[in-house]
Amino acid sequence: MTSRTLTLGALAFAALSCGAALAQSDSMNKPGDMAKPAMEKCYGVSMAGKNDCAAGPGTTCAGTAKVDYQGNAWKYVPAGTCTGIQTPKGMGSLEAMKS
C-alpha cells in the first residue's frame, strides 16, 4: 500500500467514527429529556382566565380567575421570580392575597 492509500483510509475511518459519535449523541439528548426549570406558585400575577389554579370561592380551578391580578389566583412562574414581578396592583406573592 502507498502512503496516500493509507492516509485516505485513515481519513475515511475518522470521518465515519465522528459521524457515528454525533448520531449517537443527538439521539441521547432529545428536547424532552432536558431538565425543566423549577417552578413556584405566584399569587396575584395572572390575567383573568389565565390562572393555573386556586381562584377562590365560586371557581373550579385553572382558567377561572374573574379579574386581572386576582389575589387568590396563582400562576406558575420560574422559582425565585415571583416576588419580583410588578403588576398594577403591586408585587407578586408566594401566598394568597386579598383581591
C-alpha positions in Angstrom: 0.0 0.0 0.0 1.1 3.5 -0.7 1.1 6.2 1.9 -1.6 8.0 0.0 -3.9 5.0 0.3 -3.2 4.7 4.0 -3.9 8.4 4.5 -7.2 8.3 2.6 -8.2 5.2 4.5 -7.4 6.8 7.9 -9.4 9.9 6.9 -12.4 7.8 5.8 -12.3 5.9 9.1 -12.1 9.1 11.1 -15.0 10.7 9.3 -17.2 7.6 9.9 -16.2 7.5 13.5 -17.1 11.2 14.0 -20.4 10.7 12.2 -21.4 7.7 14.3 -20.5 9.6 17.5 -22.6 12.6 16.5 -25.5 10.5 15.6 -25.4 8.7 19.0 -25.1 12.0 21.0 -28.1 13.5 19.1 -30.3 10.6 20.0 -29.3 10.8 23.6 -30.2 14.5 24.1 -33.8 14.8 23.0 -35.6 18.0 23.8 -37.9 16.3 26.1 -35.0 15.0 28.2 -33.8 18.4 29.2 -34.4 19.2 32.9 -37.3 21.5 33.4 -36.7 24.7 35.5 -38.1 24.7 39.0 -41.4 26.5 39.2 -43.4 28.1 42.1 -46.9 29.3 42.6 -47.2 33.1 42.4 -50.4 34.8 43.5 -51.8 38.0 42.0 -49.9 37.9 38.7 -52.3 36.1 36.3 -54.7 37.8 33.9 -58.4 37.0 34.0 -59.0 33.4 32.8 -55.2 32.7 32.6 -54.5 31.4 36.1 -53.2 27.9 36.7 -55.4 27.2 39.8 -56.9 28.4 43.1 -59.1 31.2 42.0 -61.2 31.4 45.2 -64.8 30.7 46.0 -67.1 30.1 43.2 -64.4 29.0 40.8 -63.2 25.5 39.9 -59.5 25.9 39.0 -57.4 26.7 36.0 -58.6 29.5 33.8 -61.3 30.6 36.2 -59.9 33.9 37.6 -62.5 36.6 37.2 -60.3 39.6 37.1 -56.7 40.5 36.2 -54.2 40.1 39.1 -56.7 38.4 41.3 -55.0 37.9 44.7 -56.2 34.4 45.4 -55.4 33.0 41.9 -51.9 31.7 41.2 -49.8 31.1 38.1 -46.7 29.0 37.8 -43.5 31.2 37.4 -39.8 30.2 37.4 -38.7 29.7 41.0 -37.3 32.8 42.7 -39.0 35.3 40.4 -42.5 35.7 42.0 -41.8 38.4 44.5 -40.0 40.5 41.8 -43.0 40.5 39.4 -44.5 44.0 39.4 -48.2 44.4 38.5 -50.6 47.4 38.5 -51.8 46.1 41.9 -48.4 45.5 43.4 -45.8 42.7 43.6 -46.4 39.0 43.1 -46.8 37.0 46.3 -46.0 33.4 47.4 -49.2 33.4 49.5 -52.8 34.3 48.6 -53.6 37.9 49.0 -56.9 39.9 49.2 -58.0 41.0 45.8 
